[in-house]
Amino acid sequence: MTRKIKIDLFTDTVCPWCLVGSERLDQAIAALPDDVEVDVENHPFYLSPDTPEEGVVVADMLREKYGRDPKEMWERVENEAKASGIALDLSQQPRSFPTRKGHTLARLARDKGTQHALTNAIAWAYFMDHQLINDDEVLADIATQHGFTREEALDAVRNPRELAITHELAIDAARQGIQGVPFFIFDGKFAVSGCQPQEVFARAFEFALDPEKLKAANA
C-alpha cells in the first residue's frame, strides 16, 4: 500500500539557502522506499519584500544591510551548496528584482503537476545560469519546459489579478509567523526551518512515516 506524505514548502527564488534546501529535500525524497509518495506544494515567500521594481545589486544591498563584505556571507552557503553537488558562485548572481512573477507561474503550475520542478528551475536559472528571472520572456522560456504554452506563461506574469493573489499569499506567509526560508511543513504536523543537514530531512521523513516516533521524540 502506498504511503503518502504532504510537504508544504515556503521558498523564494532569489534565496540561495532555498536552492540548497530544496535540493537536499529532493535528495531525501529520492532515497525513500518505492512505496512512499511525496507531494510537495510550493508556497510564495518574499526574502526581501521591499525590493524595488528597478531591482538591487545584491552585493551592495548586503553590504549596506549588514556592514560586512558579502563574500564572507556567500562563502558559507557556497560551501553548503558544494556539499550537495551544486557549484554555486554567488558573485555571479545578477541583479535581484521582486519575485512575484516567478511565484505566480509556480502557483499556477500546481494544477499542471509541475510546480516543484518549475520553482526549482526558476531558482536554478537565477543562481546557476545568471538569468534575470523578473523578465517576462525569460520566465516564459522556463515555463514552456514545465507544461505552459508561451502564451499562457506571458498572460500569467502580466495578469494584475494573478500577481495580486500571489502577493497576498507571500505577505500572508509572513503574517503566519514564517520569518525565514526555506520552511518545510510535514503533513501539517511539524516543521523544519532552514537549510538543514541531509540527516535532518531523513529524520523528518521517519517521523512523518511513523507518528509514534514523533510522539516519543517530543515526550
C-alpha positions, 0 to 999 in steps of 0.5 A: 500500500502506498504511503503518502506524505504532504510537504508544504514548502515556503521558498523564494527564488532569489534565496540561495539557502532555498536552492540548497534546501530544496535540493537536499529535500529532493535528495531525501525524497529520492532515497525513500522506499518505492512505496512512499509518495511525496507531494510537495506544494510550493508556497510564495515567500518574499526574502526581501519584500521591499525590493524595488521594481528597478531591482538591487545589486545584491552585493551592495544591498548586503553590504549596506544591510549588514556592514560586512563584505558579502563574500564572507556571507556567500562563502558559507552557503557556497560551501553548503551548496558544494556539499550537495553537488551544486557549484554555486558562485554567488558573485555571479548572481545578477541583479535581484528584482521582486519575485512575484512573477516567478511565484505566480507561474509556480502557483499556477503550475500546481494544477499542471503537476509541475510546480516543484520542478518549475520553482526549482528551475526558476531558482536554478536559472537565477543562481546557476545560469545568471538569468534575470528571472523578473523578465517576462520572456525569460520566465516564459522560456522556463515555463514552456519546459514545465507544461505552459504554452508561451502564451499562457506563461506571458498572460500569467506574469502580466495578469494584475489579478494573478500577481495580486493573489500571489502577493497576498499569499507571500505577505500572508506567509509572513503574517503566519509567523514564517520569518525565514526560508526555506520552511518545510511543513510535514503533513501539517504536523511539524516543521523544519526551518532552514537549510538543514543537514541531509540527516535532518530531512531523513529524520523528518521523513521517519517521523512523518512515516511513523507518528509514534516516533514523533510522539516519543521524540517530543515526550 
